Amino acid sequence: MIRNDDQLQKAKEAARNLEMILEQARKTHRPTEYKAMSQPILLELQRRESEILEYLSYPDQQASAAGI
């Protein structure tokens, strides 16, 4: 669960790293190998993206408290 903007940035970076791993794997693995190895990575990427979207779905608590 993402609790602040710093964690948000780390989650975005982690998601991008997973995407880069998949991009490279698509170029170097045969389709059947890629499908097998990509499934857990895709699930992790989906989980991270879901957390990012959930965090971004709510207003900034600090900004709300300051009346912004």
MMTF fields as JSON, N, C-alpha, C and O atoms, coordinates in Angstrom:
{
  "mmtfVersion": "1.0.0",
  "mmtfProducer": "UNKNOWN",
  "numBonds": 271,
  "numAtoms": 272,
  "numGroups": 68,
  "numChains": 1,
  "numModels": 1,
  "chainsPerModel": [1],
  "groupsPerChain": [68],
  "chainIdList": ["A"],
  "bondAtomList": [4, 2, 8, 6, 12, 10, 16, 14, 20, 18, 24, 22, 28, 26, 32, 30, 36, 34, 40, 38, 44, 42, 48, 46, 52, 50, 56, 54, 60, 58, 64, 62, 68, 66, 72, 70, 76, 74, 80, 78, 84, 82, 88, 86, 92, 90, 96, 94, 100, 98, 104, 102, 108, 106, 112, 110, 116, 114, 120, 118, 124, 122, 128, 126, 132, 130, 136, 134, 140, 138, 144, 142, 148, 146, 152, 150, 156, 154, 160, 158, 164, 162, 168, 166, 172, 170, 176, 174, 180, 178, 184, 182, 188, 186, 192, 190, 196, 194, 200, 198, 204, 202, 208, 206, 212, 210, 216, 214, 220, 218, 224, 222, 228, 226, 232, 230, 236, 234, 240, 238, 244, 242, 248, 246, 252, 250, 256, 254, 260, 258, 264, 262, 268, 266],
  "bondOrderList": [1, 1, 1, 1, 1, 1, 1, 1, 1, 1, 1, 1, 1, 1, 1, 1, 1, 1, 1, 1, 1, 1, 1, 1, 1, 1, 1, 1, 1, 1, 1, 1, 1, 1, 1, 1, 1, 1, 1, 1, 1, 1, 1, 1, 1, 1, 1, 1, 1, 1, 1, 1, 1, 1, 1, 1, 1, 1, 1, 1, 1, 1, 1, 1, 1, 1, 1],
  "groupList": [{"groupName": "MET", "atomNameList": ["N", "CA", "C", "O"], "elementList": ["N", "C", "C", "O"], "formalChargeList": [0, 0, 0, 0], "bondAtomList": [1, 0, 2, 1, 3, 2], "bondOrderList": [1, 1, 2], "singleLetterCode": "M", "chemCompType": "L-PEPTIDE LINKING"}, {"groupName": "ILE", "atomNameList": ["N", "CA", "C", "O"], "elementList": ["N", "C", "C", "O"], "formalChargeList": [0, 0, 0, 0], "bondAtomList": [1, 0, 2, 1, 3, 2], "bondOrderList": [1, 1, 2], "singleLetterCode": "I", "chemCompType": "L-PEPTIDE LINKING"}, {"groupName": "ARG", "atomNameList": ["N", "CA", "C", "O"], "elementList": ["N", "C", "C", "O"], "formalChargeList": [0, 0, 0, 0], "bondAtomList": [1, 0, 2, 1, 3, 2], "bondOrderList": [1, 1, 2], "singleLetterCode": "R", "chemCompType": "L-PEPTIDE LINKING"}, {"groupName": "ASN", "atomNameList": ["N", "CA", "C", "O"], "elementList": ["N", "C", "C", "O"], "formalChargeList": [0, 0, 0, 0], "bondAtomList": [1, 0, 2, 1, 3, 2], "bondOrderList": [1, 1, 2], "singleLetterCode": "N", "chemCompType": "L-PEPTIDE LINKING"}, {"groupName": "ASP", "atomNameList": ["N", "CA", "C", "O"], "elementList": ["N", "C", "C", "O"], "formalChargeList": [0, 0, 0, 0], "bondAtomList": [1, 0, 2, 1, 3, 2], "bondOrderList": [1, 1, 2], "singleLetterCode": "D", "chemCompType": "L-PEPTIDE LINKING"}, {"groupName": "GLN", "atomNameList": ["N", "CA", "C", "O"], "elementList": ["N", "C", "C", "O"], "formalChargeList": [0, 0, 0, 0], "bondAtomList": [1, 0, 2, 1, 3, 2], "bondOrderList": [1, 1, 2], "singleLetterCode": "Q", "chemCompType": "L-PEPTIDE LINKING"}, {"groupName": "LEU", "atomNameList": ["N", "CA", "C", "O"], "elementList": ["N", "C", "C", "O"], "formalChargeList": [0, 0, 0, 0], "bondAtomList": [1, 0, 2, 1, 3, 2], "bondOrderList": [1, 1, 2], "singleLetterCode": "L", "chemCompType": "L-PEPTIDE LINKING"}, {"groupName": "LYS", "atomNameList": ["N", "CA", "C", "O"], "elementList": ["N", "C", "C", "O"], "formalChargeList": [0, 0, 0, 0], "bondAtomList": [1, 0, 2, 1, 3, 2], "bondOrderList": [1, 1, 2], "singleLetterCode": "K", "chemCompType": "L-PEPTIDE LINKING"}, {"groupName": "ALA", "atomNameList": ["N", "CA", "C", "O"], "elementList": ["N", "C", "C", "O"], "formalChargeList": [0, 0, 0, 0], "bondAtomList": [1, 0, 2, 1, 3, 2], "bondOrderList": [1, 1, 2], "singleLetterCode": "A", "chemCompType": "L-PEPTIDE LINKING"}, {"groupName": "GLU", "atomNameList": ["N", "CA", "C", "O"], "elementList": ["N", "C", "C", "O"], "formalChargeList": [0, 0, 0, 0], "bondAtomList": [1, 0, 2, 1, 3, 2], "bondOrderList": [1, 1, 2], "singleLetterCode": "E", "chemCompType": "L-PEPTIDE LINKING"}, {"groupName": "THR", "atomNameList": ["N", "CA", "C", "O"], "elementList": ["N", "C", "C", "O"], "formalChargeList": [0, 0, 0, 0], "bondAtomList": [1, 0, 2, 1, 3, 2], "bondOrderList": [1, 1, 2], "singleLetterCode": "T", "chemCompType": "L-PEPTIDE LINKING"}, {"groupName": "HIS", "atomNameList": ["N", "CA", "C", "O"], "elementList": ["N", "C", "C", "O"], "formalChargeList": [0, 0, 0, 0], "bondAtomList": [1, 0, 2, 1, 3, 2], "bondOrderList": [1, 1, 2], "singleLetterCode": "H", "chemCompType": "L-PEPTIDE LINKING"}, {"groupName": "PRO", "atomNameList": ["N", "CA", "C", "O"], "elementList": ["N", "C", "C", "O"], "formalChargeList": [0, 0, 0, 0], "bondAtomList": [1, 0, 2, 1, 3, 2], "bondOrderList": [1, 1, 2], "singleLetterCode": "P", "chemCompType": "L-PEPTIDE LINKING"}, {"groupName": "TYR", "atomNameList": ["N", "CA", "C", "O"], "elementList": ["N", "C", "C", "O"], "formalChargeList": [0, 0, 0, 0], "bondAtomList": [1, 0, 2, 1, 3, 2], "bondOrderList": [1, 1, 2], "singleLetterCode": "Y", "chemCompType": "L-PEPTIDE LINKING"}, {"groupName": "SER", "atomNameList": ["N", "CA", "C", "O"], "elementList": ["N", "C", "C", "O"], "formalChargeList": [0, 0, 0, 0], "bondAtomList": [1, 0, 2, 1, 3, 2], "bondOrderList": [1, 1, 2], "singleLetterCode": "S", "chemCompType": "L-PEPTIDE LINKING"}, {"groupName": "GLY", "atomNameList": ["N", "CA", "C", "O"], "elementList": ["N", "C", "C", "O"], "formalChargeList": [0, 0, 0, 0], "bondAtomList": [1, 0, 2, 1, 3, 2], "bondOrderList": [1, 1, 2], "singleLetterCode": "G", "chemCompType": "PEPTIDE LINKING"}],
  "groupTypeList": [0, 1, 2, 3, 4, 4, 5, 6, 5, 7, 8, 7, 9, 8, 8, 2, 3, 6, 9, 0, 1, 6, 9, 5, 8, 2, 7, 10, 11, 2, 12, 10, 9, 13, 7, 8, 0, 14, 5, 12, 1, 6, 6, 9, 6, 5, 2, 2, 9, 14, 9, 1, 6, 9, 13, 6, 14, 13, 12, 4, 5, 5, 8, 14, 8, 8, 15, 1],
  "groupIdList": [1, 2, 3, 4, 5, 6, 7, 8, 9, 10, 11, 12, 13, 14, 15, 16, 17, 18, 19, 20, 21, 22, 23, 24, 25, 26, 27, 28, 29, 30, 31, 32, 33, 34, 35, 36, 37, 38, 39, 40, 41, 42, 43, 44, 45, 46, 47, 48, 49, 50, 51, 52, 53, 54, 55, 56, 57, 58, 59, 60, 61, 62, 63, 64, 65, 66, 67, 68],
  "secStructList": [7, 7, 7, 1, 2, 2, 2, 2, 2, 2, 2, 2, 2, 2, 2, 2, 2, 2, 2, 2, 2, 2, 2, 2, 2, 2, 2, 2, 1, 7, 2, 2, 2, 2, 2, 2, 2, 2, 2, 2, 2, 2, 2, 2, 2, 2, 2, 2, 2, 2, 2, 2, 2, 2, 2, 2, 6, 1, 7, 7, 2, 2, 2, 2, 2, 6, 6, 7],
  "xCoordList": [0.846, 0.0, 0.892, 1.822, 0.593, 1.353, 0.749, -0.461, 1.61, 1.123, 1.551, 0.999, 2.538, 2.991, 3.611, 3.789, 3.929, 4.441, 5.804, 6.119, 6.606, 7.899, 7.694, 8.363, 6.774, 6.461, 5.836, 6.051, 5.065, 4.485, 5.587, 5.52, 6.587, 7.688, 8.441, 8.84, 8.637, 9.318, 8.475, 9.015, 7.172, 6.284, 6.297, 6.302, 6.302, 6.373, 7.683, 7.7, 8.766, 10.07, 10.102, 10.624, 9.547, 9.506, 8.667, 9.04, 7.537, 6.688, 7.432, 7.361, 8.134, 8.887, 9.988, 10.237, 10.637, 11.676, 11.087, 11.698, 9.921, 9.262, 8.921, 9.072, 8.462, 8.161, 9.417, 9.373, 10.527, 11.783, 12.246, 12.766, 12.06, 12.412, 11.586, 12.107, 10.3, 9.428, 9.788, 9.776, 10.103, 10.486, 11.711, 11.748, 12.71, 13.919, 13.644, 14.155, 12.839, 12.542, 11.805, 12.012, 10.952, 10.22, 11.18, 10.887, 12.322, 13.295, 14.204, 14.768, 14.349, 15.344, 14.776, 15.511, 13.494, 12.9, 11.95, 11.318, 11.865, 10.877, 9.488, 9.344, 8.463, 7.104, 6.643, 6.057, 6.885, 6.426, 7.206, 6.628, 8.498, 9.306, 8.87, 8.742, 8.644, 8.243, 6.915, 6.758, 5.976, 4.666, 4.799, 4.179, 5.593, 5.762, 6.48, 6.074, 7.536, 8.3, 7.643, 7.898, 6.808, 6.23, 5.016, 4.702, 4.339, 3.111, 3.291, 2.523, 4.27, 4.408, 4.828, 4.442, 5.608, 6.032, 4.846, 4.685, 4.021, 2.824, 1.863, 1.25, 1.731, 0.879, 1.423, 0.662, 2.731, 3.345, 3.199, 2.939, 3.366, 3.186, 1.751, 1.515, 0.812, -0.593, -0.887, -1.631, -0.311, -0.508, 0.045, -0.6, 1.23, 1.847, 1.053, 0.838, 0.624, -0.159, -1.49, -1.971, -2.072, -3.315, -3.097, -3.922, -1.993, -1.675, -1.461, -1.892, -0.799, -0.56, -1.89, -2.118, -2.764, -4.064, -4.912, -5.621, -4.843, -5.597, -5.098, -5.9, -3.796, -3.234, -3.643, -3.988, -3.603, -3.929, -5.433, -5.852, -6.228, -7.679, -8.177, -9.314, -7.337, -7.749, -6.996, -5.846, -7.64, -6.954, -5.758, -5.7, -4.826, -3.657, -4.096, -4.664, -3.848, -4.297, -3.637, -4.275, -2.375, -1.694, -2.302, -2.517, -2.578, -3.166, -4.571, -4.965, -5.337, -6.68, -6.662, -7.486, -5.705, -5.597, -5.193, -5.569, -4.421, -3.962, -5.004, -4.818, -6.087, -7.132, -6.831, -7.406, -5.928, -5.554, -6.519, -6.387],
  "yCoordList": [-1.178, 0.0, 1.243, 1.36, 2.149, 3.387, 4.412, 4.641, 5.032, 5.972, 7.414, 8.332, 7.621, 8.993, 9.105, 8.111, 10.331, 10.569, 9.925, 9.541, 9.808, 9.143, 7.678, 7.155, 7.022, 5.626, 5.514, 4.527, 6.522, 6.541, 6.518, 5.746, 7.355, 7.407, 6.086, 5.644, 5.457, 4.16, 3.088, 2.225, 3.137, 2.171, 2.361, 1.389, 3.616, 3.89, 3.377, 2.808, 3.578, 3.11, 1.586, 1.011, 0.947, -0.519, -1.045, -2.025, -0.392, -0.803, -0.629, -1.494, 0.469, 0.703, -0.352, -0.823, -0.717, -1.749, -3.082, -3.788, -3.425, -4.661, -4.6, -5.59, -3.442, -3.281, -3.47, -4.112, -2.919, -3.048, -4.5, -4.955, -5.227, -6.649, -7.397, -8.228, -7.091, -7.761, -7.372, -8.218, -6.113, -5.673, -6.434, -6.88, -6.582, -7.306, -8.795, -9.422, -9.354, -10.788, -11.135, -12.211, -10.237, -10.492, -10.644, -11.353, -9.983, -10.015, -11.24, -11.639, -11.836, -12.892, -14.279, -15.263, -14.383, -15.684, -16.131, -15.317, -17.435, -17.991, -17.755, -17.619, -17.703, -17.403, -18.269, -17.746, -19.565, -20.416, -20.127, -20.128, -19.882, -19.539, -18.191, -18.021, -17.241, -15.908, -15.954, -15.324, -16.698, -16.779, -17.32, -16.796, -18.351, -18.955, -18.015, -17.885, -17.364, -16.516, -15.169, -14.537, -14.721, -13.39, -13.343, -12.289, -14.464, -14.459, -13.898, -13.019, -14.363, -13.793, -12.328, -11.552, -11.956, -10.549, -9.674, -8.585, -10.14, -9.386, -9.229, -8.174, -10.257, -10.164, -9.14, -8.368, -9.138, -8.164, -6.746, -5.807, -6.596, -5.291, -4.809, -3.64, -5.692, -5.347, -4.93, -3.977, -5.635, -5.305, -3.916, -3.122, -3.636, -2.33, -1.202, -0.15, -1.424, -0.401, -0.16, 0.971, -1.212, -1.074, -0.222, 0.633, -0.456, 0.347, 1.817, 2.717, 2.045, 3.422, 4.112, 5.236, 3.434, 4.022, 4.25, 5.252, 3.327, 3.501, 4.736, 5.539, 4.887, 6.046, 7.346, 8.328, 7.346, 8.553, 8.843, 9.92, 7.895, 8.073, 8.96, 9.429, 9.185, 9.972, 11.291, 11.361, 12.346, 13.635, 13.569, 12.729, 14.464, 14.57, 14.996, 16.076, 14.184, 14.464, 15.73, 16.485, 15.964, 17.165, 18.41, 19.417, 18.339, 19.483, 19.737, 20.892, 18.682, 18.838, 19.479, 20.339, 19.045, 19.593, 21.063, 21.829, 21.461, 22.846, 23.722, 24.932, 23.114, 23.888, 24.188, 25.106, 23.412, 23.62, 22.875, 22.915],
  "zCoordList": [0.0, 0.0, 0.0, 0.798, -0.895, -1.019, -0.072, -0.075, 0.744, 1.756, 1.52, 2.126, 0.637, 0.399, -0.999, -1.703, -1.371, -2.721, -2.962, -4.088, -1.917, -2.064, -2.429, -3.321, -1.742, -2.049, -3.437, -4.14, -3.829, -5.17, -6.226, -7.183, -6.051, -7.017, -7.075, -8.152, -5.928, -5.896, -6.581, -7.274, -6.396, -7.047, -8.562, -9.317, -8.997, -10.441, -11.028, -12.119, -10.308, -10.768, -10.837, -11.792, -9.833, -9.829, -10.992, -11.637, -11.258, -12.379, -13.699, -14.572, -13.842, -15.082, -15.247, -16.357, -14.152, -14.225, -14.677, -15.479, -14.176, -14.604, -16.092, -16.808, -16.553, -17.974, -18.813, -19.863, -18.359, -19.109, -19.157, -20.176, -18.06, -18.044, -19.089, -19.833, -19.132, -20.107, -21.541, -22.435, -21.758, -23.104, -23.597, -24.743, -22.736, -23.132, -23.308, -24.237, -22.419, -22.498, -23.788, -24.351, -24.256, -25.508, -26.676, -27.639, -26.591, -27.679, -27.626, -28.644, -26.445, -26.289, -26.009, -26.084, -25.689, -25.372, -26.469, -27.143, -26.63, -27.55, -26.974, -25.759, -27.821, -27.336, -26.173, -25.225, -26.213, -25.116, -23.833, -22.746, -23.948, -22.774, -22.212, -20.999, -23.109, -22.668, -21.919, -20.873, -22.459, -21.815, -20.396, -19.47, -20.223, -18.9, -17.936, -16.781, -18.397, -17.483, -17.237, -16.211, -18.153, -18.019, -17.092, -16.54, -16.919, -16.119, -14.709, -14.318, -13.928, -12.582, -12.606, -11.732, -13.592, -13.703, -14.063, -13.512, -14.978, -15.351, -14.172, -14.009, -13.363, -12.179, -11.184, -10.6, -10.996, -10.098, -10.649, -9.897, -11.948, -12.58, -12.413, -12.109, -12.606, -12.433, -10.989, -10.758, -10.028, -8.613, -8.297, -7.613, -8.795, -8.538, -9.202, -8.599, -10.432, -11.125, -10.416, -10.355, -9.889, -9.139, -7.884, -7.562, -7.182, -5.999, -6.368, -5.647, -7.485, -7.941, -8.221, -7.776, -8.959, -9.28, -8.035, -7.939, -7.086, -5.843, -5.093, -4.616, -4.99, -4.294, -4.99, -4.331, -6.31, -7.069, -7.103, -7.528, -6.663, -6.661, -5.531, -5.558, -4.553, -3.389, -3.359, -3.794, -2.847, -2.773, -1.82, -0.922, -2.041, -1.193, 0.202, 0.367, 1.184, 2.543, 3.103, 3.836, 2.765, 3.249, 2.614, 3.29, 1.318, 0.635, 1.156, 1.317, 1.423, 1.951, 3.336, 3.645, 4.168, 5.525, 5.498, 6.385, 4.474, 4.375, 3.67, 3.544, 3.216, 2.527, 1.073, 0.487, 0.492, -0.923, -1.812, -3.036]
}
